[in-house]
Amino acid sequence: MPAVFRWAAVAPIIVVLLATGSPGTQPLGMAPAQRLPRSPDGEVVVISVNLQEAFMPSDVQNSSEMRHFATRIRDLVQAGTMPYAPDVLLLQEVASFSTTKLARFLKDATGYTYAILIGPELNPIVKDTAEHQIVRDTAILINAATMEGIGRKGFITSRYGADESRNAAKPRWKQQAFAAVQEKSGGFSLALASVHFTPTEEMASEAAAFARKGQWADAIARHLSETFPKQHTRVVGGHFNNRRCLTKTTDPPEQADCNPPGPGGETPFWTALTQAVAPFRYQDSVFAIHGTSDATLKDQYRRGDGFTKKRIDFVFARAKIVSAAHDTAYGATRGDTDFISEHRLVWAQLQRRGT
């Protein structure tokens, strides 16, 4: 087994468990005259996005970007780009105020009540000591008409040492939300994790960051398997702050066959999740659908009329992937009236598969 998957002296995770039970909901807004289409039994639509709605004072004061995001989802479904209203949303860089607002706006836009299954607190920095910070800015929302929470839920803390931090700065340990859900009809159940890894530029080197993120991904997959052994369908989505290929390229921005080709060409986090042994066997949903050539993969880098430089937001799934894509038509930049985030949402349409 490659050295990247050995446990380091600083354990890569801490697990925080919260109370079980289905989430409570509040009347957050008036439903539109017509609901968006909903997924059939045995099928779910998962969205992951970094909304950048946690740290800036302007986020607290201005909810327009959350409203734009809910409207964007409605427009994508009505245009047929996405097949159904989302069943699950994996969110990053959010706080309690932004998730509550988003739930209200999603009901207005889709006609469905969205419940906060697990989410952050008002302040995303939940602990600040002389040695490290703990940052909790991930959340999981569910469509309360189609899904319900089951079993345990909590946060996995992805840790690293000061010697792995750039200029020995105080490390920021990120907490990854996890939970399990099942359909209210149909019986399809799945385990979930919403992931926001520490940026590579905050760590001592790219090699150190890649190695540590491989350990974090390994630990998250193992935790979901051990916590939810009956949920063979599992989804790990979020902002990984990590590209797929070790070798960085510009044109194409990502090679379908990394250089060097084969398992040695991908970064450790991607290899950890996709390795063909239990409890892994995840698929990168966008790559599974669009990774047939450099050209089809490059098309997923579109951002409106231009292209983004990197693909660092992913939805990994142990499931049959029917369809998946980034929101390539979204091209708004900060200051535009329809701006949501610097990140494009990524979605996947999933069906149950065997163990």
Disulfide bonds with the S-S distance in Angstrom:
Cys245-Cys258 1.95
